[in-house]
Amino acid sequence: MRNFLRSFGWATNGLRIVWREERNFRVDVVVAVVVAIAAYLRDFAPWQWIILVILIGWVLMGEIVNTAIEDICDKIEPQRDPVIGKIKDAMAGYVLVSAISAAIAGVMLFFF
């Protein structure tokens, strides 16, 4: 049980690190709060909240995974490397696709 509780501490520490070091994560959290307030004001139905929470989680998880992979790449190869660059660009593309698809789905939730 102690290890289980300790894992929550490590997870919380990981979120603190991402919050402190990653500007895009902070921007995404602020946008998520604004969207949640707008959804509350629009009196979203439970099914809309479920989708909204999944979309927000998807984007935030993408930022966290991107950060982790970029840090691993920097640890493995601190110098400029074309393969590492390709990995980092692919991860940035992953986050971009998740954010764009979440934004499109969010617009649909609000206006359709």
MMTF fields as JSON, N, C-alpha, C and O atoms, coordinates in Angstrom:
{
  "mmtfVersion": "1.0.0",
  "mmtfProducer": "UNKNOWN",
  "numBonds": 447,
  "numAtoms": 448,
  "numGroups": 112,
  "numChains": 1,
  "numModels": 1,
  "chainsPerModel": [1],
  "groupsPerChain": [112],
  "chainIdList": ["A"],
  "bondAtomList": [4, 2, 8, 6, 12, 10, 16, 14, 20, 18, 24, 22, 28, 26, 32, 30, 36, 34, 40, 38, 44, 42, 48, 46, 52, 50, 56, 54, 60, 58, 64, 62, 68, 66, 72, 70, 76, 74, 80, 78, 84, 82, 88, 86, 92, 90, 96, 94, 100, 98, 104, 102, 108, 106, 112, 110, 116, 114, 120, 118, 124, 122, 128, 126, 132, 130, 136, 134, 140, 138, 144, 142, 148, 146, 152, 150, 156, 154, 160, 158, 164, 162, 168, 166, 172, 170, 176, 174, 180, 178, 184, 182, 188, 186, 192, 190, 196, 194, 200, 198, 204, 202, 208, 206, 212, 210, 216, 214, 220, 218, 224, 222, 228, 226, 232, 230, 236, 234, 240, 238, 244, 242, 248, 246, 252, 250, 256, 254, 260, 258, 264, 262, 268, 266, 272, 270, 276, 274, 280, 278, 284, 282, 288, 286, 292, 290, 296, 294, 300, 298, 304, 302, 308, 306, 312, 310, 316, 314, 320, 318, 324, 322, 328, 326, 332, 330, 336, 334, 340, 338, 344, 342, 348, 346, 352, 350, 356, 354, 360, 358, 364, 362, 368, 366, 372, 370, 376, 374, 380, 378, 384, 382, 388, 386, 392, 390, 396, 394, 400, 398, 404, 402, 408, 406, 412, 410, 416, 414, 420, 418, 424, 422, 428, 426, 432, 430, 436, 434, 440, 438, 444, 442],
  "bondOrderList": [1, 1, 1, 1, 1, 1, 1, 1, 1, 1, 1, 1, 1, 1, 1, 1, 1, 1, 1, 1, 1, 1, 1, 1, 1, 1, 1, 1, 1, 1, 1, 1, 1, 1, 1, 1, 1, 1, 1, 1, 1, 1, 1, 1, 1, 1, 1, 1, 1, 1, 1, 1, 1, 1, 1, 1, 1, 1, 1, 1, 1, 1, 1, 1, 1, 1, 1, 1, 1, 1, 1, 1, 1, 1, 1, 1, 1, 1, 1, 1, 1, 1, 1, 1, 1, 1, 1, 1, 1, 1, 1, 1, 1, 1, 1, 1, 1, 1, 1, 1, 1, 1, 1, 1, 1, 1, 1, 1, 1, 1, 1],
  "groupList": [{"groupName": "MET", "atomNameList": ["N", "CA", "C", "O"], "elementList": ["N", "C", "C", "O"], "formalChargeList": [0, 0, 0, 0], "bondAtomList": [1, 0, 2, 1, 3, 2], "bondOrderList": [1, 1, 2], "singleLetterCode": "M", "chemCompType": "L-PEPTIDE LINKING"}, {"groupName": "ARG", "atomNameList": ["N", "CA", "C", "O"], "elementList": ["N", "C", "C", "O"], "formalChargeList": [0, 0, 0, 0], "bondAtomList": [1, 0, 2, 1, 3, 2], "bondOrderList": [1, 1, 2], "singleLetterCode": "R", "chemCompType": "L-PEPTIDE LINKING"}, {"groupName": "ASN", "atomNameList": ["N", "CA", "C", "O"], "elementList": ["N", "C", "C", "O"], "formalChargeList": [0, 0, 0, 0], "bondAtomList": [1, 0, 2, 1, 3, 2], "bondOrderList": [1, 1, 2], "singleLetterCode": "N", "chemCompType": "L-PEPTIDE LINKING"}, {"groupName": "PHE", "atomNameList": ["N", "CA", "C", "O"], "elementList": ["N", "C", "C", "O"], "formalChargeList": [0, 0, 0, 0], "bondAtomList": [1, 0, 2, 1, 3, 2], "bondOrderList": [1, 1, 2], "singleLetterCode": "F", "chemCompType": "L-PEPTIDE LINKING"}, {"groupName": "LEU", "atomNameList": ["N", "CA", "C", "O"], "elementList": ["N", "C", "C", "O"], "formalChargeList": [0, 0, 0, 0], "bondAtomList": [1, 0, 2, 1, 3, 2], "bondOrderList": [1, 1, 2], "singleLetterCode": "L", "chemCompType": "L-PEPTIDE LINKING"}, {"groupName": "SER", "atomNameList": ["N", "CA", "C", "O"], "elementList": ["N", "C", "C", "O"], "formalChargeList": [0, 0, 0, 0], "bondAtomList": [1, 0, 2, 1, 3, 2], "bondOrderList": [1, 1, 2], "singleLetterCode": "S", "chemCompType": "L-PEPTIDE LINKING"}, {"groupName": "GLY", "atomNameList": ["N", "CA", "C", "O"], "elementList": ["N", "C", "C", "O"], "formalChargeList": [0, 0, 0, 0], "bondAtomList": [1, 0, 2, 1, 3, 2], "bondOrderList": [1, 1, 2], "singleLetterCode": "G", "chemCompType": "PEPTIDE LINKING"}, {"groupName": "TRP", "atomNameList": ["N", "CA", "C", "O"], "elementList": ["N", "C", "C", "O"], "formalChargeList": [0, 0, 0, 0], "bondAtomList": [1, 0, 2, 1, 3, 2], "bondOrderList": [1, 1, 2], "singleLetterCode": "W", "chemCompType": "L-PEPTIDE LINKING"}, {"groupName": "ALA", "atomNameList": ["N", "CA", "C", "O"], "elementList": ["N", "C", "C", "O"], "formalChargeList": [0, 0, 0, 0], "bondAtomList": [1, 0, 2, 1, 3, 2], "bondOrderList": [1, 1, 2], "singleLetterCode": "A", "chemCompType": "L-PEPTIDE LINKING"}, {"groupName": "THR", "atomNameList": ["N", "CA", "C", "O"], "elementList": ["N", "C", "C", "O"], "formalChargeList": [0, 0, 0, 0], "bondAtomList": [1, 0, 2, 1, 3, 2], "bondOrderList": [1, 1, 2], "singleLetterCode": "T", "chemCompType": "L-PEPTIDE LINKING"}, {"groupName": "ILE", "atomNameList": ["N", "CA", "C", "O"], "elementList": ["N", "C", "C", "O"], "formalChargeList": [0, 0, 0, 0], "bondAtomList": [1, 0, 2, 1, 3, 2], "bondOrderList": [1, 1, 2], "singleLetterCode": "I", "chemCompType": "L-PEPTIDE LINKING"}, {"groupName": "VAL", "atomNameList": ["N", "CA", "C", "O"], "elementList": ["N", "C", "C", "O"], "formalChargeList": [0, 0, 0, 0], "bondAtomList": [1, 0, 2, 1, 3, 2], "bondOrderList": [1, 1, 2], "singleLetterCode": "V", "chemCompType": "L-PEPTIDE LINKING"}, {"groupName": "GLU", "atomNameList": ["N", "CA", "C", "O"], "elementList": ["N", "C", "C", "O"], "formalChargeList": [0, 0, 0, 0], "bondAtomList": [1, 0, 2, 1, 3, 2], "bondOrderList": [1, 1, 2], "singleLetterCode": "E", "chemCompType": "L-PEPTIDE LINKING"}, {"groupName": "ASP", "atomNameList": ["N", "CA", "C", "O"], "elementList": ["N", "C", "C", "O"], "formalChargeList": [0, 0, 0, 0], "bondAtomList": [1, 0, 2, 1, 3, 2], "bondOrderList": [1, 1, 2], "singleLetterCode": "D", "chemCompType": "L-PEPTIDE LINKING"}, {"groupName": "TYR", "atomNameList": ["N", "CA", "C", "O"], "elementList": ["N", "C", "C", "O"], "formalChargeList": [0, 0, 0, 0], "bondAtomList": [1, 0, 2, 1, 3, 2], "bondOrderList": [1, 1, 2], "singleLetterCode": "Y", "chemCompType": "L-PEPTIDE LINKING"}, {"groupName": "PRO", "atomNameList": ["N", "CA", "C", "O"], "elementList": ["N", "C", "C", "O"], "formalChargeList": [0, 0, 0, 0], "bondAtomList": [1, 0, 2, 1, 3, 2], "bondOrderList": [1, 1, 2], "singleLetterCode": "P", "chemCompType": "L-PEPTIDE LINKING"}, {"groupName": "GLN", "atomNameList": ["N", "CA", "C", "O"], "elementList": ["N", "C", "C", "O"], "formalChargeList": [0, 0, 0, 0], "bondAtomList": [1, 0, 2, 1, 3, 2], "bondOrderList": [1, 1, 2], "singleLetterCode": "Q", "chemCompType": "L-PEPTIDE LINKING"}, {"groupName": "CYS", "atomNameList": ["N", "CA", "C", "O"], "elementList": ["N", "C", "C", "O"], "formalChargeList": [0, 0, 0, 0], "bondAtomList": [1, 0, 2, 1, 3, 2], "bondOrderList": [1, 1, 2], "singleLetterCode": "C", "chemCompType": "L-PEPTIDE LINKING"}, {"groupName": "LYS", "atomNameList": ["N", "CA", "C", "O"], "elementList": ["N", "C", "C", "O"], "formalChargeList": [0, 0, 0, 0], "bondAtomList": [1, 0, 2, 1, 3, 2], "bondOrderList": [1, 1, 2], "singleLetterCode": "K", "chemCompType": "L-PEPTIDE LINKING"}],
  "groupTypeList": [0, 1, 2, 3, 4, 1, 5, 3, 6, 7, 8, 9, 2, 6, 4, 1, 10, 11, 7, 1, 12, 12, 1, 2, 3, 1, 11, 13, 11, 11, 11, 8, 11, 11, 11, 8, 10, 8, 8, 14, 4, 1, 13, 3, 8, 15, 7, 16, 7, 10, 10, 4, 11, 10, 4, 10, 6, 7, 11, 4, 0, 6, 12, 10, 11, 2, 9, 8, 10, 12, 13, 10, 17, 13, 18, 10, 12, 15, 16, 1, 13, 15, 11, 10, 6, 18, 10, 18, 13, 8, 0, 8, 6, 14, 11, 4, 11, 5, 8, 10, 5, 8, 8, 10, 8, 6, 11, 0, 4, 3, 3, 3],
  "groupIdList": [1, 2, 3, 4, 5, 6, 7, 8, 9, 10, 11, 12, 13, 14, 15, 16, 17, 18, 19, 20, 21, 22, 23, 24, 25, 26, 27, 28, 29, 30, 31, 32, 33, 34, 35, 36, 37, 38, 39, 40, 41, 42, 43, 44, 45, 46, 47, 48, 49, 50, 51, 52, 53, 54, 55, 56, 57, 58, 59, 60, 61, 62, 63, 64, 65, 66, 67, 68, 69, 70, 71, 72, 73, 74, 75, 76, 77, 78, 79, 80, 81, 82, 83, 84, 85, 86, 87, 88, 89, 90, 91, 92, 93, 94, 95, 96, 97, 98, 99, 100, 101, 102, 103, 104, 105, 106, 107, 108, 109, 110, 111, 112],
  "secStructList": [7, 2, 2, 2, 2, 2, 2, 2, 2, 2, 2, 2, 2, 2, 2, 2, 2, 2, 2, 2, 2, 7, 2, 2, 2, 2, 2, 2, 2, 2, 2, 2, 2, 2, 2, 2, 2, 2, 2, 2, 2, 6, 6, 7, 7, 2, 2, 2, 2, 2, 2, 2, 2, 2, 2, 2, 2, 2, 2, 2, 2, 2, 2, 2, 2, 2, 2, 2, 2, 2, 2, 2, 2, 2, 2, 2, 7, 7, 1, 7, 7, 2, 2, 2, 2, 2, 2, 2, 2, 2, 2, 2, 2, 2, 2, 2, 2, 2, 2, 2, 2, 2, 2, 2, 2, 2, 2, 2, 2, 2, 2, 7],
  "xCoordList": [0.828, 0.0, 0.873, 0.536, 1.99, 2.872, 3.448, 3.535, 3.839, 4.34, 3.27, 3.549, 2.039, 0.921, 0.746, 0.609, 0.751, 0.607, 1.813, 1.669, 2.998, 4.209, 4.132, 4.623, 3.514, 3.411, 2.584, 2.839, 1.592, 0.826, 1.716, 1.58, 2.619, 3.562, 4.466, 4.723, 4.955, 5.807, 5.033, 5.554, 3.789, 2.96, 2.699, 2.764, 2.406, 2.181, 3.448, 3.389, 4.587, 5.854, 6.064, 6.54, 5.716, 5.84, 4.976, 5.409, 3.755, 2.886, 3.458, 3.396, 4.02, 4.645, 5.792, 5.94, 6.601, 7.738, 7.257, 7.771, 6.276, 5.76, 5.156, 5.362, 4.418, 3.813, 4.903, 4.786, 5.956, 7.018, 7.862, 8.268, 8.124, 9.087, 8.48, 9.18, 7.208, 6.622, 5.534, 4.417, 5.892, 4.955, 3.687, 2.587, 3.823, 2.644, 1.671, 0.458, 2.195, 1.327, 0.518, -0.683, 1.18, 0.473, -0.599, -1.71, -0.265, -1.249, -2.427, -3.579, -2.152, -3.222, -4.119, -5.337, -3.533, -4.335, -5.224, -6.398, -4.68, -5.478, -6.628, -7.762, -6.341, -7.39, -8.442, -9.639, -8.009, -8.944, -9.863, -11.058, -9.317, -10.14, -11.159, -12.326, -10.724, -11.635, -12.746, -13.916, -12.386, -13.378, -14.346, -15.548, -13.835, -14.701, -15.684, -16.851, -15.213, -16.117, -17.186, -18.361, -16.777, -17.75, -18.76, -19.948, -18.298, -19.206, -20.196, -21.374, -19.711, -20.588, -21.654, -22.831, -21.238, -22.176, -23.185, -24.309, -22.779, -23.69, -24.531, -25.337, -24.339, -25.117, -25.005, -26.004, -23.759, -23.502, -24.236, -24.392, -24.672, -25.276, -24.157, -23.0, -24.495, -23.455, -22.62, -21.403, -23.254, -22.49, -21.513, -20.436, -21.863, -20.946, -19.742, -18.612, -20.0, -18.91, -17.945, -16.73, -18.489, -17.639, -16.693, -15.491, -17.244, -16.413, -15.401, -14.24, -15.835, -14.938, -13.762, -12.618, -14.047, -12.982, -12.007, -10.795, -12.526, -11.651, -10.774, -9.581, -11.344, -10.576, -9.479, -8.338, -9.831, -8.845, -7.733, -6.552, -8.105, -7.112, -6.207, -5.001, -6.783, -6.016, -4.91, -3.761, -5.268, -4.28, -3.216, -2.024, -3.637, -2.669, -1.745, -0.546, -2.291, -1.446, -0.447, 0.701, -0.882, 0.035, 1.21, 2.35, 0.928, 2.008, 2.965, 4.18, 2.406, 3.244, 4.125, 5.321, 3.539, 4.32, 5.389, 6.528, 5.02, 5.982, 7.158, 8.312, 6.873, 7.933, 8.842, 10.066, 8.246, 9.041, 9.945, 11.121, 9.405, 10.203, 11.303, 12.425, 10.984, 12.018, 13.147, 14.322, 12.788, 13.82, 14.677, 15.893, 14.047, 14.806, 15.77, 16.938, 15.267, 16.109, 17.296, 18.419, 17.051, 18.135, 19.158, 20.349, 18.709, 19.616, 20.47, 21.67, 19.839, 20.541, 21.55, 22.682, 21.119, 21.982, 21.829, 20.929, 22.71, 22.598, 22.959, 22.555, 23.708, 24.078, 22.958, 22.1, 22.99, 22.02, 22.215, 23.335, 21.1, 21.142, 19.903, 18.801, 20.054, 18.897, 17.814, 16.627, 18.194, 17.203, 16.453, 15.23, 17.179, 16.546, 15.622, 14.516, 16.073, 15.235, 13.945, 12.875, 14.061, 12.881, 11.908, 10.696, 12.441, 11.593, 10.883, 9.681, 11.627, 11.035, 9.978, 8.923, 10.248, 9.269, 8.009, 6.893, 8.206, 7.048, 6.19, 4.962, 6.831, 6.084, 5.368, 4.234, 6.013, 5.345, 4.138, 3.097, 4.281, 3.155, 2.023, 0.849, 2.377, 1.365, 0.553, -0.675, 1.251, 0.554, -0.311, -1.443, 0.2, -0.561, -1.828, -2.901, -1.713, -2.896, -3.912, -5.113, -3.445, -4.378, -5.07, -6.269, -4.323, -4.914, -5.905, -6.978, -5.566, -6.477, -7.74, -8.845, -7.587, -8.778, -9.641, -10.868, -9.022, -9.785, -10.51, -11.656, -9.849, -10.482, -11.681, -12.73, -11.523, -12.638, -13.799, -14.948, -13.501, -14.557, -15.183, -16.393, -14.38, -14.903, -15.845, -16.905, -15.478, -16.374, -17.691, -18.76, -17.613, -18.833, -19.69, -20.915, -19.066, -19.816, -20.557, -21.692, -19.925, -20.511, -21.562, -22.509, -21.411, -22.261, -23.17, -23.938, -23.106, -23.999, -24.851, -25.662],
  "yCoordList": [-1.194, 0.0, 1.259, 2.258, 1.198, 2.36, 2.688, 3.857, 1.661, 1.897, 2.485, 3.34, 2.021, 2.538, 4.034, 4.821, 4.423, 5.832, 6.65, 7.798, 6.055, 6.733, 7.037, 8.068, 6.133, 6.347, 7.591, 8.262, 7.902, 9.139, 10.36, 11.368, 10.269, 11.363, 11.578, 12.716, 10.486, 10.598, 11.173, 11.997, 10.736, 11.253, 12.75, 13.521, 13.143, 14.56, 15.361, 16.464, 14.808, 15.474, 15.614, 16.649, 14.589, 14.66, 15.764, 16.483, 15.903, 16.979, 18.347, 19.281, 18.458, 19.731, 20.086, 21.241, 19.091, 19.326, 19.783, 20.759, 19.083, 19.459, 20.863, 21.664, 21.164, 22.496, 23.574, 24.609, 23.315, 24.302, 24.484, 25.602, 23.401, 23.46, 23.61, 23.995, 23.318, 23.293, 24.359, 24.215, 25.424, 26.533, 26.052, 26.467, 25.19, 24.726, 23.968, 24.049, 23.232, 22.528, 23.53, 23.348, 24.592, 25.625, 26.291, 26.536, 26.584, 27.178, 26.236, 26.667, 24.965, 23.978, 23.894, 23.773, 23.956, 23.903, 25.139, 25.029, 26.311, 27.54, 27.464, 27.819, 27.008, 26.852, 25.857, 26.086, 24.762, 23.757, 24.35, 24.056, 25.178, 25.816, 26.76, 26.77, 27.545, 28.472, 27.691, 28.068, 26.618, 25.794, 25.158, 25.092, 24.692, 24.09, 25.121, 24.808, 26.336, 27.398, 27.684, 27.839, 27.754, 27.987, 26.845, 27.082, 25.619, 24.46, 24.528, 24.208, 24.942, 25.096, 26.159, 25.962, 27.277, 28.355, 27.955, 28.457, 27.055, 26.559, 25.389, 24.836, 25.018, 23.941, 22.632, 22.044, 22.2, 20.968, 19.786, 19.702, 18.895, 17.634, 16.707, 16.894, 15.702, 14.782, 14.158, 14.039, 13.758, 13.142, 14.137, 13.738, 15.431, 16.437, 16.618, 16.786, 16.583, 16.681, 15.508, 15.68, 14.326, 13.143, 13.319, 13.077, 13.737, 13.936, 15.049, 14.927, 16.131, 17.251, 16.844, 17.215, 16.094, 15.636, 14.723, 14.822, 13.848, 12.967, 13.787, 13.512, 14.781, 15.614, 16.395, 16.452, 16.989, 17.742, 16.808, 17.139, 15.655, 14.681, 14.242, 14.084, 14.044, 13.615, 14.621, 14.241, 15.9, 16.928, 17.027, 17.1, 17.032, 17.142, 15.925, 16.067, 14.745, 13.546, 13.612, 13.189, 14.136, 14.297, 15.191, 14.897, 16.289, 17.194, 16.496, 16.673, 15.703, 15.0, 13.965, 13.878, 13.187, 12.177, 12.858, 12.396, 13.948, 14.683, 15.149, 15.016, 15.687, 16.146, 14.995, 15.126, 13.869, 12.718, 12.216, 11.932, 12.108, 11.595, 12.587, 12.182, 13.884, 14.878, 14.821, 14.912, 14.67, 14.581, 13.328, 13.375, 12.215, 10.982, 11.195, 10.81, 11.811, 12.067, 12.955, 12.7, 14.003, 14.903, 14.189, 14.493, 13.258, 12.493, 11.53, 11.385, 10.886, 9.925, 10.628, 10.174, 11.74, 12.448, 13.952, 14.57, 14.547, 15.979, 16.869, 18.031, 16.333, 17.099, 17.011, 16.131, 17.942, 17.889, 16.584, 16.192, 15.933, 14.654, 14.57, 14.84, 14.201, 14.183, 13.185, 13.464, 12.053, 11.06, 11.57, 11.449, 12.14, 12.71, 13.851, 13.984, 14.664, 15.754, 15.237, 15.816, 14.149, 13.539, 13.041, 13.216, 12.42, 11.922, 13.09, 13.027, 14.148, 15.315, 15.969, 16.367, 16.084, 16.666, 15.806, 16.322, 14.49, 13.589, 13.746, 13.748, 13.875, 14.049, 15.396, 15.485, 16.439, 17.739, 17.64, 18.244, 16.882, 16.653, 15.91, 16.204, 14.946, 14.197, 15.141, 15.068, 16.025, 16.97, 17.909, 18.209, 18.366, 19.265, 18.597, 19.201, 17.358, 16.638, 16.439, 16.592, 16.1, 15.912, 17.226, 17.241, 18.324, 19.624, 20.076, 20.579, 19.907, 20.319, 19.468, 19.997, 18.154, 17.298, 17.582, 17.537, 17.873, 18.225, 19.55, 19.702, 20.505, 21.798, 21.648, 22.251, 20.854, 20.634, 19.955, 20.374, 18.912, 18.221, 19.158, 19.111, 19.999, 20.956, 21.948, 22.245, 22.463, 23.366, 22.671, 23.267, 21.416, 20.649, 20.488, 20.578, 20.252, 20.123, 21.422, 21.387, 22.54, 23.824, 24.311, 24.991, 23.974, 24.605, 23.675, 24.142, 22.365, 21.444, 20.667, 19.844],
  "zCoordList": [0.0, 0.0, 0.0, -0.635, 0.715, 0.78, -0.601, -0.977, -1.35, -2.704, -3.597, -4.438, -3.411, -4.193, -3.924, -4.86, -2.66, -2.303, -2.761, -3.182, -2.676, -3.134, -4.631, -5.089, -5.384, -6.83, -7.153, -8.153, -6.31, -6.508, -6.286, -6.98, -5.327, -5.097, -6.287, -6.681, -6.868, -8.055, -9.232, -9.984, -9.387, -10.479, -10.303, -11.262, -9.078, -8.796, -9.062, -9.605, -8.681, -8.958, -10.47, -10.937, -11.221, -12.674, -13.258, -14.159, -12.752, -13.231, -12.877, -13.677, -11.663, -11.264, -12.2, -12.599, -12.547, -13.439, -14.81, -15.358, -15.363, -16.683, -16.621, -17.532, -15.56, -15.402, -15.369, -16.024, -14.601, -14.414, -15.679, -15.996, -16.396, -17.49, -18.879, -19.816, -19.029, -20.373, -20.534, -20.036, -21.238, -21.468, -22.172, -21.807, -23.167, -23.908, -23.01, -23.202, -22.034, -21.099, -20.283, -20.082, -19.813, -19.05, -19.903, -19.432, -21.163, -22.071, -22.253, -22.21, -22.453, -22.635, -21.402, -21.533, -20.215, -18.978, -18.882, -18.528, -19.193, -19.148, -20.151, -19.827, -21.352, -22.363, -21.875, -22.051, -21.268, -20.752, -19.687, -19.667, -18.81, -17.77, -18.406, -18.015, -19.374, -20.058, -20.763, -20.688, -21.439, -22.137, -21.142, -21.402, -20.011, -18.989, -18.432, -18.196, -18.226, -17.757, -18.799, -18.466, -20.057, -21.137, -21.215, -21.431, -21.043, -21.069, -19.899, -20.054, -18.746, -17.582, -17.863, -17.56, -18.439, -18.744, -19.817, -19.841, -20.697, -21.749, -21.258, -22.006, -20.0, -19.374, -20.161, -20.576, -20.348, -21.08, -20.443, -19.225, -21.3, -20.861, -20.387, -20.761, -19.561, -19.084, -20.202, -20.064, -21.305, -22.392, -23.004, -23.45, -23.038, -23.565, -22.63, -23.087, -21.313, -20.348, -20.48, -20.387, -20.696, -20.847, -22.029, -21.919, -23.147, -24.336, -24.102, -24.493, -23.468, -23.203, -22.308, -22.571, -21.269, -20.368, -21.113, -20.922, -21.949, -22.74, -23.679, -23.804, -24.335, -25.26, -24.532, -24.992, -23.405, -22.626, -22.157, -22.269, -21.639, -21.194, -22.323, -22.134, -23.498, -24.662, -24.991, -25.219, -25.013, -25.344, -24.251, -24.552, -22.988, -21.888, -21.841, -21.602, -22.064, -22.094, -23.249, -23.108, -24.377, -25.506, -25.156, -25.514, -24.452, -24.027, -23.059, -23.139, -22.148, -21.174, -21.871, -21.593, -22.77, -23.503, -24.362, -24.421, -25.022, -25.832, -24.981, -25.388, -23.814, -22.915, -22.513, -22.537, -22.145, -21.71, -22.83, -22.602, -24.027, -25.139, -25.527, -25.831, -25.518, -25.812, -24.781, -25.136, -23.51, -22.472, -22.635, -22.451, -22.977, -23.237, -24.408, -24.343, -25.472, -26.642, -26.277, -26.711, -25.475, -25.076, -24.197, -24.262, -23.39, -22.534, -23.374, -23.143, -24.335, -25.19, -26.098, -26.259, -26.684, -27.634, -27.424, -27.993, -26.604, -26.326, -27.526, -27.58, -28.473, -29.672, -30.712, -30.653, -31.662, -32.759, -33.532, -33.86, -33.808, -34.514, -35.386, -34.908, -36.659, -37.549, -37.124, -37.292, -36.59, -36.16, -34.928, -34.854, -33.963, -32.774, -33.196, -32.673, -34.134, -34.642, -35.259, -35.072, -35.991, -36.61, -35.54, -35.669, -34.483, -33.389, -32.711, -32.453, -32.424, -31.767, -32.646, -32.152, -33.936, -34.855, -34.941, -34.99, -34.958, -35.004, -33.748, -33.829, -32.599, -31.355, -31.335, -30.865, -31.837, -31.931, -32.864, -32.606, -33.942, -34.847, -34.166, -34.394, -33.328, -32.556, -31.676, -31.635, -30.975, -30.102, -30.944, -30.564, -32.061, -32.925, -33.442, -33.421, -33.905, -34.395, -33.275, -33.498, -32.078, -30.965, -30.616, -30.337, -30.629, -30.295, -31.359, -31.026, -32.623, -33.699, -33.692, -33.82, -33.544, -33.536, -32.309, -32.4, -31.162, -29.966, -30.164, -29.742, -30.802, -31.057, -31.997, -31.771, -33.037, -33.973, -33.26, -33.399, -32.501, -31.754, -30.722, -30.499, -30.098, -29.123, -29.767, -29.215, -30.924, -31.645, -31.96, -31.831, -32.37, -32.659, -31.406, -31.482, -30.264, -29.012, -28.675, -28.2, -28.918, -28.562, -29.551, -29.156, -30.834, -31.839, -32.624, -33.465, -32.373, -33.095, -32.136, -32.559]
}
